[in-house]
Amino acid sequence: MTSLPHSITIKSIASEESRLFFKQWLKSPMQLGTFAPISLKLAHLTASQLEVTNKTTIVEIGAGTGRLTRALLARGVNLDKLAMIELDPKMSDFLRHSLQHLYTSKAQPKVIQGNAEILSELIPSAWVGKVDYVVSAIPLMYMDETLRERIIQAALDVLNPVTGSIYHVSYSPISPIKFMEGEILQKRAVSVWGNMPPGFVWRFTPKRYLHDLS
Ligand SMILES: C[S@@+](CC[C@H](N)C(=O)[O-])C[C@H]1O[C@@H](n2cnc3c(N)ncnc32)[C@H](O)[C@@H]1O
């Protein structure tokens, strides 16, 4: 397990997470997509897209070492209403331990090591169909279309069918699920061309929900 210094601060976490991120990227570059965590600017711009109350229920997929997670918490997301899914066991451990040190919560942080393809089996069963936002930083662009579709479908399956939406961070100005345009409304909500690499936040809303409302 990755060790964290005893007196933990955001600064010590940030340097340790960059080290761990790079190490895991060397082992699985396609799974991580980038060699470094999201920039603070892009993380906070992503979080600012969400309308948050202390009841807002969020599932973050591809939570990594937690840089985007901390931006969500700074935005006002209630830690008890946030489930964080991460495939890499070392990153999941790091995220769990750093959150335990940084935030006080009655419940344990819901850091779940697992594959977002089976999202409804990972999150609390009472949340299925009631999630307000799925926030994704999974590198969909590096996956084949079948896998992208499976992950997006798994996210749609846990969302509130009327109001839920997906926010996806990507390092491509082209939507990674352009081929799903028939079913999903795809809007580029944020573009940070000066990010390294240029970063984009996509909002995906299922058209089926829009039809249901009309
Ligand atoms: C680009 S990193 C983002 C990490 C962090 N959210 C950030 O922005 O700094 C993508 C993360 O998605 C995770 N990931 C990739 N495929 C996944 C899957 N099928 N299920 C869950 N996590 C996955 C990777 O292990 C990696 O930690």
The ligand as an SDF file (V2000), in Angstrom:
LIG
                    3D

 27 29  0  0  0  0  0  0  0  0999 V2000
   -7.2620    9.9880  -16.2950 C   0  0  0  0  0  0  0  0  0  0  0  0
   -7.3140    9.0620  -14.7870 S   0  0  0  0  0  0  0  0  0  0  0  0
   -8.2850   10.1870  -13.8060 C   0  0  0  0  0  0  0  0  0  0  0  0
   -7.9680   10.1370  -12.3450 C   0  0  0  0  0  0  0  0  0  0  0  0
   -8.5500   11.2830  -11.5220 C   0  0  0  0  0  0  0  0  0  0  0  0
   -9.9940   11.3120  -11.5860 N   0  0  0  0  0  0  0  0  0  0  0  0
   -8.0040   12.5800  -12.0270 C   0  0  0  0  0  0  0  0  0  0  0  0
   -8.7430   13.2020  -12.7850 O   0  0  0  0  0  0  0  0  0  0  0  0
   -6.8950   12.9350  -11.6860 O   0  0  0  0  0  0  0  0  0  0  0  0
   -8.4730    7.7860  -15.1970 C   0  0  0  0  0  0  0  0  0  0  0  0
   -8.7630    6.8250  -14.0540 C   0  0  0  0  0  0  0  0  0  0  0  0
   -9.7940    5.9250  -14.4810 O   0  0  0  0  0  0  0  0  0  0  0  0
   -9.5050    4.6330  -13.9630 C   0  0  0  0  0  0  0  0  0  0  0  0
  -10.2380    3.6340  -14.7710 N   0  0  0  0  0  0  0  0  0  0  0  0
   -9.9990    3.2500  -16.0470 C   0  0  0  0  0  0  0  0  0  0  0  0
  -10.9030    2.3260  -16.4520 N   0  0  0  0  0  0  0  0  0  0  0  0
  -11.7510    2.1440  -15.4020 C   0  0  0  0  0  0  0  0  0  0  0  0
  -12.8950    1.3260  -15.2010 C   0  0  0  0  0  0  0  0  0  0  0  0
  -13.3610    0.5090  -16.1810 N   0  0  0  0  0  0  0  0  0  0  0  0
  -13.5270    1.3750  -14.0070 N   0  0  0  0  0  0  0  0  0  0  0  0
  -13.0740    2.1920  -13.0180 C   0  0  0  0  0  0  0  0  0  0  0  0
  -11.9850    2.9980  -13.1430 N   0  0  0  0  0  0  0  0  0  0  0  0
  -11.3330    2.9800  -14.3230 C   0  0  0  0  0  0  0  0  0  0  0  0
   -7.9870    4.5400  -14.0770 C   0  0  0  0  0  0  0  0  0  0  0  0
   -7.4420    3.5200  -13.2790 O   0  0  0  0  0  0  0  0  0  0  0  0
   -7.5690    5.9530  -13.6760 C   0  0  0  0  0  0  0  0  0  0  0  0
   -7.3440    6.0580  -12.2980 O   0  0  0  0  0  0  0  0  0  0  0  0
  1  2  1  0
  2  3  1  0
  2 10  1  0
  3  4  1  0
  4  5  1  0
  5  6  1  0
  5  7  1  0
  7  8  2  0
  7  9  1  0
 10 11  1  0
 11 12  1  0
 11 26  1  0
 12 13  1  0
 13 14  1  0
 13 24  1  0
 14 15  1  0
 14 23  1  0
 15 16  2  0
 16 17  1  0
 17 18  1  0
 17 23  2  0
 18 19  1  0
 18 20  2  0
 20 21  1  0
 21 22  2  0
 22 23  1  0
 24 25  1  0
 24 26  1  0
 26 27  1  0
M  CHG  2   2   1   9  -1
M  END
$$$$
